[in-house]
Amino acid sequence: MNRVAGKKSSLTWAVHISVAVLVALWLFPTVGLFVSSFRTADQISNSGWWASLFAAEQTEVYRTSDPDDTRQADGDMYSVSGNIFGGAPLDIGAWGVSSRNVSAFQPGETADMGDGESLTLAPDGSYVWKGNDKQLSGRGQRIFVVALVPPEFNLDNYRTILFSGTGQDNMAKAFFNTLTVTIPATIIPIVVAAFAAYALAWMDFPGRALLIAAVVGLLVVPLQLALIPLLKLHLAIGIGKGYMGVWLAHTAFGMPLAIYLLRNYMVGLPRDIIENAKVDGATDFQIFTKIIIPLSFPALASFAIFQFLWTWNDLLVAKVFLIDSSGSTTVMTNQIVELLGTRGGNWEILATAAFVSIAVPLAVFFAMQRYLVRGLLAGSVK
């Protein structure tokens, strides 16, 4: 009675838990990257993204006003007064005048800096800096403040990444370069593979079985083996390192999988429809465009997702067939690698650049994911 039809398996709960864990493992880093892209460098270094909605203790650096312009005589000494907070005051927990000990004093205490020089910081941020003529000259005195800083979210990181001119931080040009590579490199193999898959599925000609076997065999060939020979061929025929070369490279590397998926799907379509169309006088081209293509949309969308994601996230093929010394054709993956070298310590910039890079693939995947499983499983069950 344990296997009665309609009775749920006792392992259903395990399946649900497994799916929830997998979703969480994918979701947490993505959400963390998204939240971090709106935070400042100090907030990222002092607290995790999960604490972004709460005030966090941070060390802020302020400077008093220039003593040459604001100092006032105070007996034999001089003094400079003011407030370090230009806007709303923070909740000061401790402060200091040296980076070696940023929490040496409590609010309201006076820091003895030697030779009669002193500085007093009140809880509201007002200060009084006293010293002689030589001590109160030049730039203002640095004040390190440990305070509870409220959460702050802004678009400064995105402005830096997307609208910072032509510097190394600019990803706007790399974004459009990636679109220029990805869109044709997704459309071309789909168009070519659709014709080939129809021929292998529904047209009888000598050597068809050998072609199908060759397509299956090419699925296991690593693309690294073909990089250098294909680059030499591109240089020999004059397309060199450019968009045309990288389009053809992605087309060649994606063609076996495209033909395999589409052929398996088309073989599973009802034969009666094809035969009736031929009886009515339809040509192979008419059958292909008016019957096969509309019915094969799930398989086409399935491969489009794979090809788009692979091409968008590709670095190796772009490095070999596209990127030149000038950097005018650099793609987003290579731009992020450059940022790791130039801005390796700026986590807010890296988080923003990474999220900009994955935003488009996420949108494409969620828009077309309902066709993914239908296209992948097509032809697997007769």
C-alpha positions in Angstrom: 0.0 0.0 0.0 3.1 2.3 0.2 3.1 2.7 -3.6 -0.6 3.4 -4.2 -1.1 5.6 -7.2 -1.7 9.2 -6.1 0.0 8.9 -2.7 2.8 11.4 -2.2 6.3 10.0 -1.6 7.6 10.3 2.0 10.7 12.0 0.5 8.8 15.0 -0.8 10.0 17.1 2.1 13.6 16.2 1.3 13.1 17.4 -2.3 11.6 20.7 -1.1 14.4 21.3 1.4 17.0 20.6 -1.3 15.4 23.0 -3.7 15.2 25.7 -1.0 18.9 25.2 -0.2 19.9 25.5 -3.9 17.8 28.6 -4.3 19.3 30.2 -1.2 22.9 29.3 -2.3 22.2 31.2 -5.5 20.1 34.0 -4.2 22.2 35.2 -1.2 25.4 36.1 -3.2 23.3 37.8 -5.8 21.3 39.9 -3.4 24.5 40.7 -1.5 26.1 41.9 -4.7 23.1 44.1 -5.5 22.9 45.6 -2.0 26.7 46.2 -1.9 26.6 48.1 -5.2 24.6 50.9 -3.5 26.8 51.2 -0.4 30.0 53.2 0.3 33.5 51.7 0.8 33.4 52.4 4.5 30.1 50.6 5.0 31.2 47.6 3.1 34.4 47.3 5.1 32.7 47.7 8.4 29.6 45.6 8.1 28.1 42.8 5.9 25.3 43.5 3.4 22.8 41.7 5.6 23.3 44.5 8.2 22.9 47.3 5.6 19.5 48.4 7.0 20.9 49.1 10.5 23.3 51.8 11.8 26.9 50.5 11.9 29.9 51.6 13.9 32.4 53.3 11.5 35.6 55.3 11.7 35.3 58.6 10.0 38.1 61.1 9.4 37.4 64.8 9.7 39.6 67.9 9.7 39.3 71.2 11.5 39.1 74.4 9.6 42.4 76.0 8.4 44.0 77.7 11.4 45.7 80.4 9.3 42.2 81.8 8.4 40.2 81.1 11.6 42.5 81.2 14.6 41.9 83.7 17.3 44.2 85.0 20.0 43.7 83.4 23.4 46.2 85.1 25.8 49.6 83.9 24.8 48.1 81.1 22.8 45.8 80.8 19.8 42.6 78.8 19.4 40.5 77.4 16.5 36.9 76.4 17.1 34.1 75.0 15.0 32.1 71.9 14.3 33.4 68.9 12.4 29.9 67.9 11.2 28.7 69.9 8.2 25.3 68.3 8.4 23.4 66.2 10.9 25.7 65.2 13.8 26.6 61.6 14.4 26.5 59.6 17.7 30.2 59.8 18.7 31.4 56.8 20.6 35.1 57.7 20.8 37.7 59.8 19.0 41.4 60.3 18.5 44.0 62.5 16.8 46.2 59.6 15.6 45.4 56.8 13.2 47.2 54.4 15.6 44.6 55.0 18.2 41.3 56.3 16.8 39.4 55.7 20.0 41.8 57.2 22.6 39.3 59.7 24.0 35.7 59.9 24.9 33.4 62.8 23.8 34.0 65.8 25.9 37.6 64.8 26.8 40.7 66.9 26.0 43.6 65.4 24.0 47.0 66.6 25.2 49.1 66.8 22.1 52.3 68.0 23.8 54.0 71.4 24.2 50.8 73.0 25.4 48.8 72.0 22.3 45.4 70.4 23.0 42.1 69.6 21.3 38.7 69.1 22.9 35.8 67.5 21.0 32.3 67.7 22.4 29.6 65.1 21.8 27.8 67.3 19.3 31.0 67.6 17.1 32.1 71.1 18.2 35.8 71.4 18.9 38.3 73.8 20.4 41.9 73.4 19.2 44.6 75.4 21.2 48.2 75.9 20.5 51.0 78.4 19.8 51.7 80.2 16.6 53.7 77.4 15.0 51.3 74.7 16.0 48.2 76.4 14.7 49.4 76.9 11.1 49.1 75.1 7.8 46.3 72.5 7.3 43.7 71.7 9.9 44.1 69.0 12.5 42.8 65.5 11.6 40.2 64.1 14.0 39.3 60.4 13.8 35.8 59.7 15.0 34.3 56.3 15.9 30.5 56.8 15.5 27.3 55.0 14.7 26.6 55.9 11.0 23.1 55.4 9.7 22.6 53.3 6.6 23.2 55.1 3.3 22.4 54.1 -0.2 23.3 56.1 -3.3 24.0 55.8 -7.0 27.6 57.1 -6.8 29.1 53.8 -7.6 27.0 53.4 -10.8 27.9 57.0 -11.8 31.5 56.1 -11.4 31.2 52.9 -13.4 29.0 54.0 -16.2 29.6 57.8 -16.5 33.2 58.4 -15.6 34.4 59.4 -19.0 36.9 57.2 -20.9 39.0 56.0 -17.9 39.6 52.5 -16.8 36.5 52.6 -14.5 34.1 53.2 -17.4 32.0 50.2 -18.2 29.5 51.9 -20.4 31.5 51.3 -23.6 32.4 47.8 -22.4 28.7 47.1 -21.9 27.8 48.1 -25.5 30.8 46.2 -26.8 29.5 43.1 -25.1 26.0 43.6 -26.6 27.7 44.0 -30.0 29.4 40.7 -29.5 26.6 38.8 -27.8 23.5 39.6 -29.9 24.9 38.5 -33.3 26.8 35.6 -31.7 23.5 34.3 -30.4 21.4 34.9 -33.6 23.8 33.6 -36.2 24.2 30.0 -34.8 20.5 29.8 -34.1 19.6 30.6 -37.7 22.3 28.3 -39.2 21.6 25.5 -36.8 17.8 25.6 -37.4 18.3 24.9 -41.1 20.8 22.2 -40.4 18.6 20.5 -37.7 15.7 20.4 -40.0 17.7 18.8 -42.8 19.1 16.2 -40.3 15.6 15.5 -38.9 13.3 15.4 -41.9 15.3 15.2 -45.1 16.8 12.0 -46.5 20.2 12.3 -48.1 23.4 10.1 -48.2 25.6 10.5 -45.2 23.0 11.9 -42.8 23.8 9.4 -40.1 27.5 10.3 -40.3 26.8 14.0 -40.0 24.7 13.3 -36.9 27.5 11.2 -35.4 30.0 14.0 -36.2 27.8 16.6 -34.5 27.6 14.5 -31.4 31.3 13.9 -31.4 32.0 17.6 -31.7 30.1 18.2 -28.4 33.0 16.7 -26.5 35.8 18.6 -28.3 37.3 21.3 -26.0 37.3 24.7 -27.7 40.8 25.4 -26.4 42.2 23.0 -29.0 40.8 25.2 -31.8 41.7 28.6 -30.6 45.2 29.0 -32.2 44.4 27.3 -35.5 41.2 29.3 -35.8 43.0 32.5 -35.0 45.6 31.8 -37.7 42.8 31.2 -40.2 41.2 34.5 -39.3 44.5 36.3 -39.7 45.1 34.5 -43.0 41.7 35.5 -44.5 41.9 39.1 -43.3 39.3 39.3 -40.5 42.0 39.3 -37.7 40.9 40.5 -34.3 37.5 42.1 -34.7 33.8 41.7 -34.3 33.5 39.5 -37.4 36.1 37.1 -36.1 34.6 36.7 -32.6 31.1 36.3 -34.1 32.3 33.4 -36.3 34.3 31.9 -33.4 31.3 31.8 -31.1 29.1 30.5 -34.0 31.5 27.7 -34.6 31.9 26.7 -31.0 28.1 26.9 -30.3 27.0 25.1 -33.5 27.3 21.5 -32.3 25.1 22.0 -29.2 22.6 24.1 -31.2 22.2 21.4 -33.9 22.0 18.6 -31.3 19.2 20.3 -29.3 17.2 21.5 -32.3 17.4 18.2 -34.2 16.3 16.2 -31.1 13.3 18.6 -30.7 12.3 18.6 -34.4 12.5 14.8 -34.6 9.8 14.6 -31.9 7.3 16.7 -33.8 4.3 14.9 -35.2 5.1 13.3 -38.6 1.5 13.6 -39.8 1.8 17.4 -39.9 4.9 17.3 -42.1 3.4 14.6 -44.4 0.1 16.5 -44.8 1.9 19.7 -45.6 3.9 17.8 -48.3 0.7 16.3 -49.7 -0.8 19.8 -50.0 2.2 20.8 -52.1 4.3 22.7 -49.5 8.0 22.9 -50.2 10.6 22.1 -47.6 11.3 25.8 -47.1 7.6 26.5 -46.5 7.3 23.6 -44.1 10.4 24.9 -42.2 9.3 28.5 -41.9 5.6 28.1 -41.3 5.4 24.8 -39.4 8.8 23.8 -37.9 10.0 27.2 -36.6 6.7 28.1 -34.7 6.5 24.6 -33.2 10.3 24.7 -32.2 10.2 27.9 -30.3 10.8 26.3 -26.9 14.0 24.6 -28.3 15.1 27.8 -30.0 14.6 29.8 -26.7 16.4 27.1 -24.7 19.5 27.3 -26.9 19.3 31.1 -27.0 19.6 31.2 -23.2 22.6 29.0 -23.2 24.4 30.8 -26.1 23.6 34.3 -24.7 24.8 33.5 -21.2 28.0 31.7 -22.5 28.8 34.5 -24.9 28.0 37.3 -22.4 30.2 35.8 -19.7 33.0 34.7 -22.0 36.5 36.0 -21.5 38.8 33.4 -23.3 37.3 33.7 -26.8 37.1 37.5 -26.5 40.8 37.7 -25.4 41.9 35.7 -28.4 39.7 36.9 -31.2 38.6 40.5 -30.2 40.5 42.5 -27.6 43.3 44.7 -29.0 46.0 46.8 -27.4 44.0 50.0 -27.6 41.1 48.5 -25.5 38.5 50.1 -27.8 36.7 46.7 -28.2 37.1 45.4 -24.6 34.1 43.5 -23.2 32.7 43.6 -19.7 34.5 40.4 -18.4 37.8 41.8 -19.4 36.9 45.3 -18.0 36.3 43.6 -14.6 39.7 41.9 -14.8 41.2 45.3 -15.4 39.3 46.8 -12.4 40.7 44.0 -10.2 44.2 45.3 -11.1 43.5 49.0 -10.8 40.8 49.1 -8.2 41.3 45.9 -6.3 40.7 47.5 -2.9 37.6 49.3 -3.9 35.0 46.7 -3.2 32.1 49.0 -3.9 33.4 49.6 -7.4 33.9 45.9 -8.0 30.5 44.9 -6.6 28.8 47.5 -8.9 30.7 46.4 -11.9 29.9 42.7 -11.3 26.2 43.4 -10.8 26.1 45.5 -14.0 27.7 42.5 -15.7 25.1 40.0 -14.5 22.0 42.2 -14.7 21.3 41.5 -18.4 21.9 37.7 -18.2 19.5 37.6 -15.2 16.8 39.5 -17.1 17.2 37.2 -20.1 17.1 34.0 -18.0 14.0 35.0 -16.0 12.2 36.2 -19.2 12.8 32.9 -21.0 13.4 30.3 -18.3 9.9 28.7 -18.8 11.1 27.4 -22.2 14.5 26.1 -20.9 13.3 22.8 -19.4 10.8 22.2 -22.3 13.6 22.6 -24.8 16.2 20.5 -23.0 13.9 17.6 -22.4 12.5 17.6 -25.9 13.3 14.3 -27.6 14.5 12.6 -24.5 11.3 10.6 -24.1 9.4 8.8 -26.9 
